[in-house]
């Protein structure tokens, strides 16, 4: 028997906006003939548990109802079980704070996402595996080290209760204590690690993060590679040019290097704060590997 979609709903996404809007949106799907079972999450990490159990029980089509964090958790429930097995399909209903991944394909948000599911539009999507000292983590959008990770970590840990204003406050504080750090990297099996002093280091499967920041304009979700952007500017130069990330023109800055890779090894002295698909964590980064076309996305 063919399983229907499983819509995994984070009702508190978007500061509770998701829980208020989800019923009429799901009714539109069902009116269009889309069968979908539903389940709501009740805590952080719950979507991963639900997706893992569902994949093992036979579900292959999922809908992430929420924001970037909901999609991230579902991907980490589907993987690693689906590696070498049936490829899962993931649709999106962006009713949370944002969904940066969808921004690569449309600015129409919920309407675009609904039509993709109803019209059964699918395309292959690479998945990136981050190997850490505590196991593997999977993502489809972005891994950030340095300034963006610092901002997200500070906003999440100290200012989350005050909503979007907390993110702005975190930006101001991180700029005030701005610093460059050295991240040892070895790309595509090179024999030696590169050590560059940098303010912002990001590994991108898709172009956008933070809703509408085009940090990696050359990224492609299905080219089998990660797009790396390394920004080494000093404080005031970084501050002056950072607004250019909203149209991607920052990429021409002389202190920015960017290029593709299929595999990355890290040489880091200790666990570090990272931002990965909108989530923050402290991990010992060991390596990145692209899993080409390991997921199908409805866009």
Secondary structure as UniProt FT lines:
FT   STRAND          5..9
FT   TURN            11..16
FT   HELIX           17..31
FT   TURN            32..33
FT   STRAND          36..40
FT   TURN            44..45
FT   HELIX           46..57
FT   STRAND          61..66
FT   HELIX           68..78
FT   TURN            79..84
FT   STRAND          89..94
FT   HELIX           101..104
FT   HELIX           110..118
FT   TURN            119..120
FT   STRAND          123..132
FT   TURN            133..134
FT   STRAND          135..139
FT   STRAND          142..146
FT   HELIX           147..158
FT   HELIX           160..162
FT   HELIX           164..176
FT   STRAND          181..187
FT   TURN            188..189
FT   STRAND          194..198
FT   STRAND          200..204
FT   TURN            210..212
FT   TURN            217..218
FT   TURN            221..222
FT   STRAND          226..231
FT   HELIX           235..242
FT   HELIX           243..246
FT   TURN            247..248
FT   HELIX           249..252
FT   TURN            254..255
FT   STRAND          256..261
FT   STRAND          263..267
FT   STRAND          272..276
FT   TURN            277..278
FT   STRAND          279..283
FT   STRAND          285..297
//
